[in-house]
Amino acid sequence: MSNVQLTDNLVRLRKAYNYTQKQIGDKLNISRQAYSNYERGKRIPDIGMLIPVSYTHLRAHETRRHL
């Protein structure tokens, strides 16, 4: 997956479930600014962060509720 695909997916999934960057950041124990950097492609999450990011979006999809 390219960096563009990652950033597009992060934004698309967050907006699909009406989450703010702060809500996602809080769930992942990172700042809103750090999560924003992932969405803007300024930084790429390390492998240790990709698993929690993926899990957070998966759980939101499965439960269809807010974090």
Backbone torsions as a table, in degrees:
resi	resn	phi	psi	omega
1	MET	NA	132.1	178.9
2	SER	-79.7	164.9	178.5
3	ASN	-59.5	-37.7	179.9
4	VAL	-63.6	-42.9	178.1
5	GLN	-63.1	-41.6	179.7
6	LEU	-61.6	-50.4	-178.4
7	THR	-63.3	-42.5	178.3
8	ASP	-61.2	-42.2	179.7
9	ASN	-66.9	-40.6	178.8
10	LEU	-61.0	-46.7	-179.6
11	VAL	-65.5	-47.6	-177.0
12	ARG	-60.0	-46.8	-178.5
13	LEU	-68.1	-40.6	179.2
14	ARG	-61.9	-45.8	-178.6
15	LYS	-70.6	-32.5	179.9
16	ALA	-60.7	-30.1	-179.3
17	TYR	-109.2	14.7	175.0
18	ASN	55.6	41.1	176.1
19	TYR	-95.0	152.0	171.3
20	THR	-92.2	162.7	175.3
21	GLN	-62.0	-34.7	179.3
22	LYS	-64.6	-42.4	178.9
23	GLN	-60.7	-44.0	178.9
24	ILE	-66.7	-45.3	178.5
25	GLY	-58.2	-43.7	178.5
26	ASP	-60.8	-43.2	179.9
27	LYS	-62.9	-34.5	-177.7
28	LEU	-92.2	-0.2	-177.6
29	ASN	60.7	40.3	173.9
30	ILE	-130.6	165.8	-179.9
31	SER	-75.7	161.2	175.0
32	ARG	-60.5	-37.9	-179.5
33	GLN	-64.0	-40.0	178.9
34	ALA	-63.7	-44.6	179.2
35	TYR	-65.5	-38.8	177.6
36	SER	-59.2	-39.8	177.8
37	ASN	-62.0	-34.7	176.4
38	TYR	-66.0	-45.5	-178.5
39	GLU	-65.4	-34.7	-178.2
40	ARG	-86.5	-3.7	179.4
41	GLY	77.1	13.7	178.2
42	LYS	-74.9	-29.6	176.9
43	ARG	-138.9	152.5	176.5
44	ILE	-111.5	128.4	179.2
45	PRO	-60.8	141.1	175.4
46	ASP	-73.3	169.0	-175.1
47	ILE	-59.0	-32.6	178.6
48	GLY	-66.8	-23.2	178.7
49	MET	-93.4	-26.5	-178.5
50	LEU	-63.1	-35.8	-179.5
51	ILE	-65.5	-50.1	176.9
52	PRO	-62.5	-37.0	177.9
53	VAL	-62.3	-47.4	179.6
54	SER	-62.3	-43.9	-179.3
55	TYR	-63.5	-41.6	179.6
56	THR	-61.0	-45.7	179.4
57	HIS	-69.0	-37.3	178.1
58	LEU	-64.0	-46.9	179.5
59	ARG	-61.3	-39.7	178.8
60	ALA	-63.3	-40.7	179.4
61	HIS	-66.1	-44.2	-178.0
62	GLU	-67.6	-40.0	-175.9
63	THR	-93.1	-19.0	-178.3
64	ARG	50.7	43.5	176.4
65	ARG	-137.1	168.7	-179.6
66	HIS	-73.9	154.4	-178.7
67	LEU	-66.5	NA	NA
